[in-house]
Amino acid sequence: MPEIMSRTDPRLFVPDESSPWKEGGVISLSAGQAHYLGKVMRLQQGDGVVLFNGRDGEWQATLDEIGKNQAGVRLLSCLRPQQETEGVELLFAPLKRDATELVIRMGTEMGVTRFRPVLTARTNTHRLNLERLGLIAQEAAEQCERLDVPAIMPLEPLATVLARWPVRRRLAVALERRDGGEAPGHCDALLIGPEGGFSEEEVVRLSRHEAVQSFSLGPRILRADTAACAALARIGRTGQVM
């Protein structure tokens, strides 16, 4: 029988690219994770930890050793087999730092499979700290108990992304102040624009793309981070309209 995960056990993502995990295997944690378990959570040898790596499912483990800058855990049993997260890819124009981080955190919790930041005419920041955003996605995945961490792609111009976007991948676009139709019955990805909305040129480019279906989020003008949350909630985790 598999071990039952204690809700008090810390849950950590370990990006392990070595051989597949198995019962009795020993996994080395990073210095940051060792500090978190030893100094923040006050765990000791023999205490429980839950681990996942985005490949081998979720595992109950126990602390084998813990020091100032290192820790080792022993795998006991698989709690859940690996499952693919059901959701959509999120294309978004980067916002101010706090708002961008909120989009990453919220999107991870709501099942976004991949984040693709795009540069639009009215994007108000052209720089992203992808390492920090990756850590935020990781922390959100640990907290919400999903079995993987969504990738965050490098920033690219929206025109470049649309030029190579395949017709078969349905792209839902939330447009403000437009007579958008109903949200599509199914979509593979969602695009949210910047504060201030898309430019006229971008609206024309989007309307001419065969993969794009625009829709409205209602009569009110929403902040971009609020719009991302509202659109994801409406589309649902599997790309189906709720």
Secondary structure, DSSP 8 states (H G I E B T S, - for coil): ------TTS-EEE----SS---TT-EEEE-HHHHHIIIIIS---TT-EEEEE-SSS-EEEEEEEEE-SS-EEEEEEEEEE--------EEEE---SHHHHHHHHHHHHHTT-SEEEEEE-TT-S-----HHHHHHHHHHHHHHHT-SS--EE---EEHHHHHHT--TTS-EEEE-TTS--B---SB-SEEEE--TT---HHHHHHHHH-TTEEEE---SS---HHHHHHHHHHHH-TTSB--
